[in-house]
């Protein structure tokens, strides 16, 4: 480990990795789960007259992707702030 | 005004705008030339990324593909947008922090090896050339269909325009023209989609009309009536495992595409990189959620209007130039007389053909090829939508301009990757590290020009494989770049030996499988996975090899580990990025 990396830096990285893991689990669930693996049973559910599995594959998963990327950017702002990574460096 | 005149007007206006922007954004420094001086605001970079990424294929072909594939078309929708989640969470912030000019730069520095750099350069160039040839071809097709100039002339016009703003403006010129091109392409895509949604369902928002109007149900019903399976029925053309692997390969390949990654080098800081990913996915999703709606509308509209219409030989056309085309007509239940004049132009291109097989004077659509009397090339779905829906000539012209914007913006981004791989990674990093600014920019410009010429050549003389190379581009990006960039950021212990071995194994396995399956009739021995999806397996192999080899060879030097640590901290003042090339 580099001597330049502080304990706070390590915690910052751990918080970041945890956030990524949570968001990517949702990512995998909506696309590979709802959109592909469980699409046949989900198609038995009607979503406004469209089979739900089909709708997730062609519409829903994309909306979830937008939310995931947005949540990541917002949450990272908070995490940056908590670990003081948002100070002068933001304008580098 | 005729459609042709409108098309000339729109092309003249949009091309004039691109040239003007390119001229305004001209650059002299290498930082401006390769990464737009890192001064691009997040929202502008989001729009530029969206245009960069959405190619002629997204604009012209994707909705058509989905229209023919039904549920299975979701591989493109999820694959190409899901990759952005990976890009935004796993790559963009860290590569921006790294702050160099190219993807091979990252690979060469992180793996302290010129061999790794050269492997990365070869992958980047191969991926980009296969891709750019398709874009130039797209430009040629739009010109030939809408302006009756031949494909070659169209390609040359496209080359001149791209060359102009890419050579003088570099990445800066490309960025700002891409922002404009995004505007043109999204308007051109949305107007016909909104109009046809309104016409078929009474709801102007395609996404809502698709979900709530019951059109999908009606389409399913028509399909069943004609002997097809339901539109929403999964796994009709492909097995579940194949759909799964193709989606993985497209997602991971998207995240590994060099021309998309470098876009995140152009923003001012790490935070801006995260937010430009947000903008990019919003801008992309606008088209990607509209496309499946358009696909269903177009399919419904085509089937319900063409099926059962009367057919007769167009005598006028036959007398004029001897071309055998047919006139179609139909009387609706409300007693309205419809004639399908729009089919004339497409029949002449050979992309839409009719044959009254049973001679009853009525057109039948059916799954069974011995009864089916209509053949529709899927590439005409988007381009013909405005005509099918009977929209004004200017809308048709706008679609042509949009198709060109989509093709040119992607071509420009790819050309810059080819140029920077040669001028920056090979010339500056390896041949002449002492080159001054003026010389580096000059070499960059020459390489863009050379790349334009190569792309143009392939556009005019398309190698027979163009249609199939998309599998190549994504498969190779997935199996070569993705694992080693990911491990390069998230592991400090992965080393040079591991990365080189991993890239080569991933690359050779994937390329070998694709070539074998496409050209030598090799059976799909790997779980029956098709060429489009094999990149997913190549990626896994790359991960496995990289990790195993790294475990049994010496760890990276301390200064490289320090670089990795510093990538993870947005404002970290720690060790400067090591660019010393003397490790080998």
Interface residues (C-beta under 8 A of the other chain):
Chain A: X1 X2 X4 X5 X9 X12 X13 X16 X17 X20 X23 X24 X27 X31 X32 X35 X36 X37 X39 X40 X43 X47 X48 X49 X50 X51 X53 X54 X55 X57 X58 X59 X61 X62 X63 X65 X66 X68 X69 X70 X72 X73 X76 X77 X80 X85 X86 X87 X88 X89 X90 X91 X92
Chain B: X66 X71 X73 X74 X77 X78 X81 X82 X84 X85 X86 X88 X89 X90 X93 X207 X210 X211 X212 X214 X216 X217 X232 X234 X240 X243 X244 X247 X251 X268 X269 X271 X274 X275 X277 X278 X281 X282 X285 X288 X289 X292 X490 X558 X561 X562 X565 X566 X568 X569 X570 X571 X572 X573 X574 X575
